[in-house]
Amino acid sequence: MVCEGIALVAFSQMHVLSLAIGIMLVFSLFVQMAEGATYGVVPFINKSLGGRRRDCRRWR
């Protein structure tokens, strides 16, 4: 998440569009890696959240 912050600060300082797009791609890469790490850890913490869908009829 530190890398996300650094990429965001770098993006805010860009004055050239092509460099801004490149930095935004780097920021997006770091965000995707952080989300993947989160989804990879959750099934080990709580087995019931391992990707199964809940029955929507129960919530009516």
PDB file with SEQRES, HELIX, SHEET and CRYST1 records, atoms N, CA, C and O in Angstrom:
SEQRES   1 A   60  MET VAL CYS GLU GLY ILE ALA LEU VAL ALA PHE SER GLN          
SEQRES   2 A   60  MET HIS VAL LEU SER LEU ALA ILE GLY ILE MET LEU VAL          
SEQRES   3 A   60  PHE SER LEU PHE VAL GLN MET ALA GLU GLY ALA THR TYR          
SEQRES   4 A   60  GLY VAL VAL PRO PHE ILE ASN LYS SER LEU GLY GLY ARG          
SEQRES   5 A   60  ARG ARG ASP CYS ARG ARG TRP ARG                              
HELIX    1 AA1 VAL A    2  SER A   12  1                                  11    
HELIX    2 AA2 LEU A   17  ILE A   45  1                                  29    
HELIX    3 AA3 LYS A   47  LEU A   49  5                                   3    
HELIX    4 AA4 CYS A   56  TRP A   59  5                                   4    
CRYST1    1.000    1.000    1.000  90.00  90.00  90.00 P 1           1          
ATOM      1  N   MET A   1       0.821  -1.180   0.000  1.00  0.00           N  
ATOM      2  CA  MET A   1       0.000   0.000   0.000  1.00  0.00           C  
ATOM      3  C   MET A   1       0.872   1.254   0.000  1.00  0.00           C  
ATOM      4  O   MET A   1       0.450   2.319  -0.450  1.00  0.00           O  
ATOM      5  N   VAL A   2       2.071   1.112   0.502  1.00  0.00           N  
ATOM      6  CA  VAL A   2       2.996   2.241   0.450  1.00  0.00           C  
ATOM      7  C   VAL A   2       3.317   2.571  -1.008  1.00  0.00           C  
ATOM      8  O   VAL A   2       3.392   3.740  -1.387  1.00  0.00           O  
ATOM      9  N   CYS A   3       3.505   1.531  -1.817  1.00  0.00           N  
ATOM     10  CA  CYS A   3       3.791   1.754  -3.241  1.00  0.00           C  
ATOM     11  C   CYS A   3       2.617   2.427  -3.945  1.00  0.00           C  
ATOM     12  O   CYS A   3       2.818   3.239  -4.849  1.00  0.00           O  
ATOM     13  N   GLU A   4       1.381   2.091  -3.532  1.00  0.00           N  
ATOM     14  CA  GLU A   4       0.209   2.769  -4.090  1.00  0.00           C  
ATOM     15  C   GLU A   4       0.269   4.265  -3.781  1.00  0.00           C  
ATOM     16  O   GLU A   4       0.007   5.098  -4.649  1.00  0.00           O  
ATOM     17  N   GLY A   5       0.613   4.594  -2.552  1.00  0.00           N  
ATOM     18  CA  GLY A   5       0.702   5.997  -2.160  1.00  0.00           C  
ATOM     19  C   GLY A   5       1.788   6.737  -2.922  1.00  0.00           C  
ATOM     20  O   GLY A   5       1.592   7.875  -3.348  1.00  0.00           O  
ATOM     21  N   ILE A   6       2.925   6.093  -3.092  1.00  0.00           N  
ATOM     22  CA  ILE A   6       4.021   6.720  -3.843  1.00  0.00           C  
ATOM     23  C   ILE A   6       3.610   6.949  -5.291  1.00  0.00           C  
ATOM     24  O   ILE A   6       3.886   8.005  -5.861  1.00  0.00           O  
ATOM     25  N   ALA A   7       2.942   5.946  -5.890  1.00  0.00           N  
ATOM     26  CA  ALA A   7       2.492   6.091  -7.276  1.00  0.00           C  
ATOM     27  C   ALA A   7       1.452   7.195  -7.403  1.00  0.00           C  
ATOM     28  O   ALA A   7       1.440   7.922  -8.396  1.00  0.00           O  
ATOM     29  N   LEU A   8       0.581   7.327  -6.410  1.00  0.00           N  
ATOM     30  CA  LEU A   8      -0.437   8.384  -6.456  1.00  0.00           C  
ATOM     31  C   LEU A   8       0.187   9.767  -6.333  1.00  0.00           C  
ATOM     32  O   LEU A   8      -0.230  10.700  -7.019  1.00  0.00           O  
ATOM     33  N   VAL A   9       1.178   9.902  -5.468  1.00  0.00           N  
ATOM     34  CA  VAL A   9       1.874  11.187  -5.339  1.00  0.00           C  
ATOM     35  C   VAL A   9       2.609  11.513  -6.638  1.00  0.00           C  
ATOM     36  O   VAL A   9       2.593  12.657  -7.094  1.00  0.00           O  
ATOM     37  N   ALA A  10       3.246  10.518  -7.227  1.00  0.00           N  
ATOM     38  CA  ALA A  10       3.942  10.739  -8.500  1.00  0.00           C  
ATOM     39  C   ALA A  10       2.950  11.134  -9.585  1.00  0.00           C  
ATOM     40  O   ALA A  10       3.238  12.010 -10.400  1.00  0.00           O  
ATOM     41  N   PHE A  11       1.778  10.492  -9.600  1.00  0.00           N  
ATOM     42  CA  PHE A  11       0.744  10.822 -10.590  1.00  0.00           C  
ATOM     43  C   PHE A  11       0.275  12.272 -10.434  1.00  0.00           C  
ATOM     44  O   PHE A  11       0.042  12.965 -11.424  1.00  0.00           O  
ATOM     45  N   SER A  12       0.141  12.715  -9.205  1.00  0.00           N  
ATOM     46  CA  SER A  12      -0.342  14.082  -8.980  1.00  0.00           C  
ATOM     47  C   SER A  12       0.671  15.140  -9.426  1.00  0.00           C  
ATOM     48  O   SER A  12       0.303  16.296  -9.634  1.00  0.00           O  
ATOM     49  N   GLN A  13       1.940  14.754  -9.575  1.00  0.00           N  
ATOM     50  CA  GLN A  13       2.974  15.703  -9.972  1.00  0.00           C  
ATOM     51  C   GLN A  13       3.256  15.706 -11.478  1.00  0.00           C  
ATOM     52  O   GLN A  13       4.083  16.486 -11.950  1.00  0.00           O  
ATOM     53  N   MET A  14       2.580  14.846 -12.226  1.00  0.00           N  
ATOM     54  CA  MET A  14       2.828  14.737 -13.668  1.00  0.00           C  
ATOM     55  C   MET A  14       2.213  15.894 -14.442  1.00  0.00           C  
ATOM     56  O   MET A  14       1.087  16.313 -14.170  1.00  0.00           O  
ATOM     57  N   HIS A  15       2.972  16.407 -15.415  1.00  0.00           N  
ATOM     58  CA  HIS A  15       2.481  17.479 -16.279  1.00  0.00           C  
ATOM     59  C   HIS A  15       2.404  17.033 -17.730  1.00  0.00           C  
ATOM     60  O   HIS A  15       1.917  17.774 -18.584  1.00  0.00           O  
ATOM     61  N   VAL A  16       2.880  15.832 -18.011  1.00  0.00           N  
ATOM     62  CA  VAL A  16       2.853  15.279 -19.368  1.00  0.00           C  
ATOM     63  C   VAL A  16       1.863  14.120 -19.369  1.00  0.00           C  
ATOM     64  O   VAL A  16       1.943  13.226 -18.527  1.00  0.00           O  
ATOM     65  N   LEU A  17       0.931  14.141 -20.317  1.00  0.00           N  
ATOM     66  CA  LEU A  17      -0.138  13.146 -20.334  1.00  0.00           C  
ATOM     67  C   LEU A  17       0.386  11.721 -20.446  1.00  0.00           C  
ATOM     68  O   LEU A  17      -0.094  10.838 -19.735  1.00  0.00           O  
ATOM     69  N   SER A  18       1.351  11.476 -21.316  1.00  0.00           N  
ATOM     70  CA  SER A  18       1.850  10.110 -21.497  1.00  0.00           C  
ATOM     71  C   SER A  18       2.509   9.580 -20.216  1.00  0.00           C  
ATOM     72  O   SER A  18       2.365   8.400 -19.896  1.00  0.00           O  
ATOM     73  N   LEU A  19       3.216  10.422 -19.494  1.00  0.00           N  
ATOM     74  CA  LEU A  19       3.811   9.996 -18.222  1.00  0.00           C  
ATOM     75  C   LEU A  19       2.735   9.763 -17.173  1.00  0.00           C  
ATOM     76  O   LEU A  19       2.837   8.833 -16.372  1.00  0.00           O  
ATOM     77  N   ALA A  20       1.702  10.602 -17.172  1.00  0.00           N  
ATOM     78  CA  ALA A  20       0.608  10.432 -16.217  1.00  0.00           C  
ATOM     79  C   ALA A  20      -0.106   9.108 -16.450  1.00  0.00           C  
ATOM     80  O   ALA A  20      -0.460   8.423 -15.490  1.00  0.00           O  
ATOM     81  N   ILE A  21      -0.320   8.740 -17.701  1.00  0.00           N  
ATOM     82  CA  ILE A  21      -0.967   7.466 -18.014  1.00  0.00           C  
ATOM     83  C   ILE A  21      -0.084   6.302 -17.565  1.00  0.00           C  
ATOM     84  O   ILE A  21      -0.592   5.320 -17.023  1.00  0.00           O  
ATOM     85  N   GLY A  22       1.199   6.394 -17.777  1.00  0.00           N  
ATOM     86  CA  GLY A  22       2.121   5.345 -17.339  1.00  0.00           C  
ATOM     87  C   GLY A  22       2.119   5.169 -15.833  1.00  0.00           C  
ATOM     88  O   GLY A  22       2.089   4.043 -15.335  1.00  0.00           O  
ATOM     89  N   ILE A  23       2.150   6.274 -15.109  1.00  0.00           N  
ATOM     90  CA  ILE A  23       2.124   6.206 -13.642  1.00  0.00           C  
ATOM     91  C   ILE A  23       0.790   5.656 -13.162  1.00  0.00           C  
ATOM     92  O   ILE A  23       0.747   4.913 -12.181  1.00  0.00           O  
ATOM     93  N   MET A  24      -0.309   6.011 -13.845  1.00  0.00           N  
ATOM     94  CA  MET A  24      -1.616   5.483 -13.460  1.00  0.00           C  
ATOM     95  C   MET A  24      -1.674   3.971 -13.679  1.00  0.00           C  
ATOM     96  O   MET A  24      -2.317   3.259 -12.908  1.00  0.00           O  
ATOM     97  N   LEU A  25      -1.012   3.479 -14.719  1.00  0.00           N  
ATOM     98  CA  LEU A  25      -0.943   2.035 -14.939  1.00  0.00           C  
ATOM     99  C   LEU A  25      -0.151   1.346 -13.831  1.00  0.00           C  
ATOM    100  O   LEU A  25      -0.521   0.264 -13.377  1.00  0.00           O  
ATOM    101  N   VAL A  26       0.922   1.969 -13.405  1.00  0.00           N  
ATOM    102  CA  VAL A  26       1.717   1.419 -12.291  1.00  0.00           C  
ATOM    103  C   VAL A  26       0.878   1.402 -11.015  1.00  0.00           C  
ATOM    104  O   VAL A  26       0.894   0.418 -10.274  1.00  0.00           O  
ATOM    105  N   PHE A  27       0.149   2.480 -10.756  1.00  0.00           N  
ATOM    106  CA  PHE A  27      -0.738   2.546  -9.589  1.00  0.00           C  
ATOM    107  C   PHE A  27      -1.772   1.431  -9.650  1.00  0.00           C  
ATOM    108  O   PHE A  27      -2.029   0.762  -8.649  1.00  0.00           O  
ATOM    109  N   SER A  28      -2.367   1.230 -10.827  1.00  0.00           N  
ATOM    110  CA  SER A  28      -3.368   0.180 -10.995  1.00  0.00           C  
ATOM    111  C   SER A  28      -2.770  -1.200 -10.733  1.00  0.00           C  
ATOM    112  O   SER A  28      -3.429  -2.057 -10.145  1.00  0.00           O  
ATOM    113  N   LEU A  29      -1.551  -1.418 -11.154  1.00  0.00           N  
ATOM    114  CA  LEU A  29      -0.873  -2.687 -10.907  1.00  0.00           C  
ATOM    115  C   LEU A  29      -0.732  -2.943  -9.410  1.00  0.00           C  
ATOM    116  O   LEU A  29      -0.994  -4.052  -8.944  1.00  0.00           O  
ATOM    117  N   PHE A  30      -0.321  -1.926  -8.656  1.00  0.00           N  
ATOM    118  CA  PHE A  30      -0.178  -2.084  -7.211  1.00  0.00           C  
ATOM    119  C   PHE A  30      -1.525  -2.339  -6.547  1.00  0.00           C  
ATOM    120  O   PHE A  30      -1.608  -3.134  -5.611  1.00  0.00           O  
ATOM    121  N   VAL A  31      -2.583  -1.678  -7.016  1.00  0.00           N  
ATOM    122  CA  VAL A  31      -3.920  -1.904  -6.453  1.00  0.00           C  
ATOM    123  C   VAL A  31      -4.357  -3.342  -6.706  1.00  0.00           C  
ATOM    124  O   VAL A  31      -4.878  -4.000  -5.805  1.00  0.00           O  
ATOM    125  N   GLN A  32      -4.148  -3.835  -7.929  1.00  0.00           N  
ATOM    126  CA  GLN A  32      -4.536  -5.211  -8.259  1.00  0.00           C  
ATOM    127  C   GLN A  32      -3.760  -6.214  -7.409  1.00  0.00           C  
ATOM    128  O   GLN A  32      -4.321  -7.226  -6.988  1.00  0.00           O  
ATOM    129  N   MET A  33      -2.493  -5.954  -7.153  1.00  0.00           N  
ATOM    130  CA  MET A  33      -1.700  -6.872  -6.322  1.00  0.00           C  
ATOM    131  C   MET A  33      -2.204  -6.871  -4.880  1.00  0.00           C  
ATOM    132  O   MET A  33      -2.244  -7.920  -4.237  1.00  0.00           O  
ATOM    133  N   ALA A  34      -2.585  -5.704  -4.370  1.00  0.00           N  
ATOM    134  CA  ALA A  34      -3.104  -5.632  -3.004  1.00  0.00           C  
ATOM    135  C   ALA A  34      -4.434  -6.373  -2.889  1.00  0.00           C  
ATOM    136  O   ALA A  34      -4.670  -7.071  -1.903  1.00  0.00           O  
ATOM    137  N   GLU A  35      -5.298  -6.229  -3.884  1.00  0.00           N  
ATOM    138  CA  GLU A  35      -6.579  -6.937  -3.861  1.00  0.00           C  
ATOM    139  C   GLU A  35      -6.364  -8.440  -3.964  1.00  0.00           C  
ATOM    140  O   GLU A  35      -7.040  -9.207  -3.278  1.00  0.00           O  
ATOM    141  N   GLY A  36      -5.447  -8.866  -4.797  1.00  0.00           N  
ATOM    142  CA  GLY A  36      -5.162 -10.293  -4.920  1.00  0.00           C  
ATOM    143  C   GLY A  36      -4.635 -10.882  -3.634  1.00  0.00           C  
ATOM    144  O   GLY A  36      -4.971 -12.012  -3.281  1.00  0.00           O  
ATOM    145  N   ALA A  37      -3.817 -10.131  -2.934  1.00  0.00           N  
ATOM    146  CA  ALA A  37      -3.300 -10.602  -1.652  1.00  0.00           C  
ATOM    147  C   ALA A  37      -4.429 -10.745  -0.641  1.00  0.00           C  
ATOM    148  O   ALA A  37      -4.439 -11.685   0.154  1.00  0.00           O  
ATOM    149  N   THR A  38      -5.383  -9.811  -0.667  1.00  0.00           N  
ATOM    150  CA  THR A  38      -6.522  -9.879   0.248  1.00  0.00           C  
ATOM    151  C   THR A  38      -7.374 -11.097  -0.037  1.00  0.00           C  
ATOM    152  O   THR A  38      -7.722 -11.835   0.885  1.00  0.00           O  
ATOM    153  N   TYR A  39      -7.719 -11.326  -1.302  1.00  0.00           N  
ATOM    154  CA  TYR A  39      -8.547 -12.473  -1.653  1.00  0.00           C  
ATOM    155  C   TYR A  39      -7.817 -13.784  -1.449  1.00  0.00           C  
ATOM    156  O   TYR A  39      -8.460 -14.818  -1.264  1.00  0.00           O  
ATOM    157  N   GLY A  40      -6.513 -13.775  -1.477  1.00  0.00           N  
ATOM    158  CA  GLY A  40      -5.752 -14.990  -1.250  1.00  0.00           C  
ATOM    159  C   GLY A  40      -5.673 -15.370   0.218  1.00  0.00           C  
ATOM    160  O   GLY A  40      -5.492 -16.546   0.533  1.00  0.00           O  
ATOM    161  N   VAL A  41      -5.802 -14.411   1.126  1.00  0.00           N  
ATOM    162  CA  VAL A  41      -5.665 -14.664   2.555  1.00  0.00           C  
ATOM    163  C   VAL A  41      -7.004 -14.993   3.203  1.00  0.00           C  
ATOM    164  O   VAL A  41      -7.039 -15.770   4.157  1.00  0.00           O  
ATOM    165  N   VAL A  42      -8.102 -14.428   2.719  1.00  0.00           N  
ATOM    166  CA  VAL A  42      -9.409 -14.581   3.357  1.00  0.00           C  
ATOM    167  C   VAL A  42      -9.814 -16.038   3.553  1.00  0.00           C  
ATOM    168  O   VAL A  42     -10.275 -16.372   4.644  1.00  0.00           O  
ATOM    169  N   PRO A  43      -9.673 -16.935   2.561  1.00  0.00           N  
ATOM    170  CA  PRO A  43     -10.091 -18.325   2.808  1.00  0.00           C  
ATOM    171  C   PRO A  43      -9.331 -19.015   3.941  1.00  0.00           C  
ATOM    172  O   PRO A  43      -9.859 -19.948   4.546  1.00  0.00           O  
ATOM    173  N   PHE A  44      -8.110 -18.583   4.239  1.00  0.00           N  
ATOM    174  CA  PHE A  44      -7.357 -19.181   5.337  1.00  0.00           C  
ATOM    175  C   PHE A  44      -7.825 -18.656   6.689  1.00  0.00           C  
ATOM    176  O   PHE A  44      -7.644 -19.322   7.709  1.00  0.00           O  
ATOM    177  N   ILE A  45      -8.420 -17.478   6.706  1.00  0.00           N  
ATOM    178  CA  ILE A  45      -8.891 -16.888   7.958  1.00  0.00           C  
ATOM    179  C   ILE A  45     -10.292 -17.373   8.288  1.00  0.00           C  
ATOM    180  O   ILE A  45     -10.566 -17.757   9.425  1.00  0.00           O  
ATOM    181  N   ASN A  46     -11.188 -17.358   7.294  1.00  0.00           N  
ATOM    182  CA  ASN A  46     -12.576 -17.739   7.511  1.00  0.00           C  
ATOM    183  C   ASN A  46     -12.993 -18.680   6.390  1.00  0.00           C  
ATOM    184  O   ASN A  46     -13.209 -18.244   5.259  1.00  0.00           O  
ATOM    185  N   LYS A  47     -13.107 -19.956   6.693  1.00  0.00           N  
ATOM    186  CA  LYS A  47     -13.399 -20.967   5.676  1.00  0.00           C  
ATOM    187  C   LYS A  47     -14.750 -20.733   5.000  1.00  0.00           C  
ATOM    188  O   LYS A  47     -14.931 -21.137   3.852  1.00  0.00           O  
ATOM    189  N   SER A  48     -15.698 -20.095   5.678  1.00  0.00           N  
ATOM    190  CA  SER A  48     -17.021 -19.894   5.084  1.00  0.00           C  
ATOM    191  C   SER A  48     -17.017 -18.816   4.008  1.00  0.00           C  
ATOM    192  O   SER A  48     -17.987 -18.697   3.260  1.00  0.00           O  
ATOM    193  N   LEU A  49     -15.950 -18.030   3.912  1.00  0.00           N  
ATOM    194  CA  LEU A  49     -15.871 -16.979   2.899  1.00  0.00           C  
ATOM    195  C   LEU A  49     -14.990 -17.389   1.727  1.00  0.00           C  
ATOM    196  O   LEU A  49     -14.393 -16.532   1.075  1.00  0.00           O  
ATOM    197  N   GLY A  50     -14.902 -18.659   1.455  1.00  0.00           N  
ATOM    198  CA  GLY A  50     -14.009 -19.175   0.437  1.00  0.00           C  
ATOM    199  C   GLY A  50     -14.567 -19.158  -0.970  1.00  0.00           C  
ATOM    200  O   GLY A  50     -14.170 -19.989  -1.786  1.00  0.00           O  
ATOM    201  N   GLY A  51     -15.464 -18.255  -1.285  1.00  0.00           N  
ATOM    202  CA  GLY A  51     -15.965 -18.128  -2.639  1.00  0.00           C  
ATOM    203  C   GLY A  51     -17.335 -18.743  -2.859  1.00  0.00           C  
ATOM    204  O   GLY A  51     -17.838 -18.717  -3.982  1.00  0.00           O  
ATOM    205  N   ARG A  52     -17.949 -19.289  -1.836  1.00  0.00           N  
ATOM    206  CA  ARG A  52     -19.290 -19.844  -1.990  1.00  0.00           C  
ATOM    207  C   ARG A  52     -20.311 -18.726  -1.992  1.00  0.00           C  
ATOM    208  O   ARG A  52     -20.150 -17.722  -1.297  1.00  0.00           O  
ATOM    209  N   ARG A  53     -21.374 -18.906  -2.785  1.00  0.00           N  
ATOM    210  CA  ARG A  53     -22.448 -17.922  -2.804  1.00  0.00           C  
ATOM    211  C   ARG A  53     -23.422 -18.228  -1.688  1.00  0.00           C  
ATOM    212  O   ARG A  53     -23.710 -19.389  -1.396  1.00  0.00           O  
ATOM    213  N   ARG A  54     -23.915 -17.197  -1.079  1.00  0.00           N  
ATOM    214  CA  ARG A  54     -24.928 -17.383  -0.046  1.00  0.00           C  
ATOM    215  C   ARG A  54     -26.288 -17.514  -0.714  1.00  0.00           C  
ATOM    216  O   ARG A  54     -26.493 -17.027  -1.826  1.00  0.00           O  
ATOM    217  N   ASP A  55     -27.195 -18.162  -0.043  1.00  0.00           N  
ATOM    218  CA  ASP A  55     -28.545 -18.334  -0.557  1.00  0.00           C  
ATOM    219  C   ASP A  55     -29.298 -17.020  -0.404  1.00  0.00           C  
ATOM    220  O   ASP A  55     -29.557 -16.585   0.718  1.00  0.00           O  
ATOM    221  N   CYS A  56     -29.654 -16.383  -1.515  1.00  0.00           N  
ATOM    222  CA  CYS A  56     -30.300 -15.072  -1.480  1.00  0.00           C  
ATOM    223  C   CYS A  56     -31.712 -15.140  -0.911  1.00  0.00           C  
ATOM    224  O   CYS A  56     -32.225 -14.137  -0.414  1.00  0.00           O  
ATOM    225  N   ARG A  57     -32.347 -16.307  -0.975  1.00  0.00           N  
ATOM    226  CA  ARG A  57     -33.717 -16.417  -0.476  1.00  0.00           C  
ATOM    227  C   ARG A  57     -33.770 -16.298   1.034  1.00  0.00           C  
ATOM    228  O   ARG A  57     -34.815 -15.944   1.580  1.00  0.00           O  
ATOM    229  N   ARG A  58     -32.681 -16.580   1.722  1.00  0.00           N  
ATOM    230  CA  ARG A  58     -32.686 -16.471   3.186  1.00  0.00           C  
ATOM    231  C   ARG A  58     -32.853 -15.037   3.645  1.00  0.00           C  
ATOM    232  O   ARG A  58     -33.374 -14.805   4.736  1.00  0.00           O  
ATOM    233  N   TRP A  59     -32.433 -14.078   2.857  1.00  0.00           N  
ATOM    234  CA  TRP A  59     -32.391 -12.682   3.278  1.00  0.00           C  
ATOM    235  C   TRP A  59     -33.672 -11.932   3.005  1.00  0.00           C  
ATOM    236  O   TRP A  59     -33.753 -10.740   3.302  1.00  0.00           O  
ATOM    237  N   ARG A  60     -34.684 -12.590   2.446  1.00  0.00           N  
ATOM    238  CA  ARG A  60     -35.973 -11.897   2.176  1.00  0.00           C  
ATOM    239  C   ARG A  60     -36.798 -11.740   3.402  1.00  0.00           C  
ATOM    240  O   ARG A  60     -37.895 -11.185   3.341  1.00  0.00           O  
TER     241      ARG A  60                                                      
END                                                                             
